[in-house]
Structure formats: C-alpha cells, structure tokens
C-alpha cells in the first residue's frame, strides 16, 4: 500500500518544522521501548513558530478557528514524530490523544475542537493505525494564551 509519508503528501500536506521550544527544560519526544511520548504541543506555523489566533475559545477564538488550531497541532505532532524516528511509517499505532482547550467560562463544546487533531490523524494514518483513545478537557488557562494544547502517545516499530 501507499506509505504514510506518501499519503501525507498525497493529501497536500506539508510537514512543518518541529515546534520551537526556546529554552524549556523538556523534550518534545521521549521513547521508552516501543512507546513514543509526545509533550504537549501548541499550534504552530510551518516554520515551527507559535500560530495565531490566541485567546479563549468561545470568546476570542471561534470553535471553527480552534478546530484549525487543533489540526495545526496534529501537523506539529507529526513533525516531532518524524524528527524522533525518521519516518511516519514507523508509527504502528496511535494510542492516546489528550486535548486541552483554553475555554471561556461556559464553553463546553470541547470534543469538536479536538476533532481537528483526531480527524487529521485518521485521514493520514487510516482507521487502523490512526485509531486512538482520547480525552478532551477545558482549562482555565494554557501557556502563552494558546487556544489548544495536545499531547499524545504512539507505539512505534523498532
């Protein structure tokens, strides 16, 4: 079948540069056996810089914009995976996606926002490898005022 890397380009997608973390004291990815742990990622542009809009979903940021932010995070997660293991084809299974939304008081349509990430994972990796467990929660604040932050765990082929 088509490789994941090929599928990625077939969908008209471009792998961004990995998220720029400046001088934060942690790694974007850590491997333990076959499990690759991905730190919380914020929405980024193709150069790895933080993407706009910033602010709370439900007031400053629309649910549709937040969905796009979550989609950008999926691309950033793919970039970190690619940097860590050299190819998206080495992903054997998406295990867990944990999505956090910077919510305005009273905004609770949180799962549709994180679907921006889940939908792209499924589109790129397909229903078998792309299937994942998930939590989607609302937060009072997120770093730098980003609307969405997402972390994940994937199983990789050795």
C-alpha positions in Angstrom: 0.0 0.0 0.0 0.9 3.7 0.0 3.4 4.7 2.7 2.2 7.2 5.3 4.8 9.7 4.1 3.4 9.4 0.6 -0.2 9.6 1.9 0.8 12.7 3.7 2.0 14.5 0.5 -1.0 13.0 -1.4 -3.3 14.9 0.9 -1.5 18.1 0.0 0.0 18.4 3.5 3.4 19.9 4.4 5.4 18.7 7.4 6.2 21.8 9.4 9.5 22.3 11.3 9.3 20.9 14.8 7.8 23.2 17.5 10.3 25.8 18.7 10.6 25.4 22.5 13.2 28.1 23.1 14.8 27.1 26.4 12.1 25.0 28.0 13.6 22.2 30.2 11.9 19.2 28.5 12.0 17.1 25.3 9.3 17.2 22.6 9.5 13.4 22.3 10.8 10.6 24.6 11.0 6.9 23.7 10.6 4.1 26.1 10.7 0.7 24.3 8.0 0.9 21.6 6.2 3.8 23.2 6.9 7.4 21.9 5.6 10.0 24.4 4.9 13.4 22.9 4.9 16.6 25.0 2.0 19.0 24.9 2.2 20.8 21.6 0.7 24.2 20.8 -0.5 25.3 17.3 2.5 26.1 15.1 3.1 27.5 11.6 5.3 25.7 9.0 8.4 27.3 10.5 7.7 25.9 13.9 6.7 29.2 15.4 3.5 29.7 17.5 0.4 30.2 15.4 -2.3 32.7 15.9 -5.1 33.2 17.0 -4.5 33.3 20.7 -7.1 33.5 23.4 -10.1 31.7 24.9 -12.4 29.5 22.8 -15.9 30.8 22.9 -15.0 34.5 23.1 -11.7 35.4 21.4 -11.4 32.3 19.3 -14.3 30.7 17.4 -14.9 26.9 17.6 -14.0 26.7 13.9 -10.7 28.5 14.4 -10.0 26.3 17.4 -10.6 23.2 15.2 -8.0 24.6 12.8 -5.6 25.2 15.7 -6.0 21.5 16.7 -5.4 20.5 13.1 -2.1 22.5 13.2 -1.1 20.7 16.4 -1.6 17.4 14.7 0.9 18.5 12.0 3.3 19.6 14.7 2.9 16.2 16.4 3.7 14.5 13.1 6.8 16.7 12.8 8.0 15.7 16.2 7.4 12.0 15.4 9.3 12.4 12.2 12.2 14.2 13.9 12.3 11.5 16.6 12.1 8.3 14.5 12.8 9.4 10.9 9.6 8.4 9.3 5.8 8.4 9.9 5.8 4.9 8.5 7.3 3.7 11.8 4.1 4.5 13.7 2.4 1.2 14.5 -0.5 2.7 16.4 -1.8 5.9 17.9 -2.5 5.0 21.5 -3.7 8.2 23.3 -4.5 11.8 22.5 -5.0 14.2 25.3 -6.5 17.5 24.2 -6.8 20.7 26.3 -8.9 23.7 25.3 -8.5 27.2 26.7 -12.2 27.7 27.4 -14.2 30.9 28.1 -16.5 30.4 31.1 -19.5 28.3 30.0 -17.9 26.9 26.8 -18.2 23.2 26.8 -18.3 22.1 23.1 -14.7 20.8 23.7 -14.7 17.4 21.8 -15.5 19.1 18.4 -12.4 21.3 18.8 -10.0 18.4 19.5 -11.6 16.6 16.5 -9.4 18.9 14.4 -6.5 16.8 15.6 -8.2 13.4 15.6 -9.7 13.9 12.1 -6.3 14.6 10.6 -4.6 11.6 12.4 -7.3 9.4 10.9 -7.1 10.9 7.5 -3.3 10.4 7.3 -2.8 7.1 9.2 -6.1 5.4 8.4 -8.7 3.8 10.7 -6.4 1.0 12.0 -3.1 2.8 12.8 -4.9 6.1 13.4 -7.5 4.8 15.9 -6.8 6.2 19.4 -8.1 6.7 22.8 -8.7 10.3 23.8 -9.6 12.8 26.5 -10.7 16.4 25.7 -10.9 18.8 28.6 -11.3 22.5 29.2 -8.7 24.6 31.0 -8.8 28.0 32.8 -5.6 29.0 31.0 -3.0 27.5 28.7 0.6 28.5 28.1 1.1 31.9 26.3 -2.7 32.1 25.8 -2.9 29.4 23.1 -6.4 28.2 22.4 -5.5 24.5 22.3 -2.7 22.2 23.6 -2.4 18.5 22.8 -0.2 15.7 23.9 -0.1 12.1 22.6 1.4 8.7 22.9 2.1 6.4 19.9 3.5 2.9 19.5 6.4 2.6 17.1 8.0 -0.2 15.1 11.5 -1.0 16.3 
